[in-house]
Amino acid sequence: MSLSVSFVLPVKNYSSGRSVDCNTDILLLSALNCMLCSIDDWLEVLHTLSTKK
């Protein structure tokens, strides 16, 4: 069974650990940024479609 990359969400539990790993934090923030950009693009498409009616 193959899993699409778009279905993989990076998760880290920050409640139990106090150590900082910059590489992990950068990766998680980059993934979050990509998700937010995708959502923004989708909302723009929805807005464009709703204004054309």
Summary of the structure (lengths in Angstrom):
residues: 53
radius of gyration: 16.3
end to end distance: 40.9
largest distance: 52.1
contacts: 74
relative contact order: 0.09
helix: 64%
strand: 0%
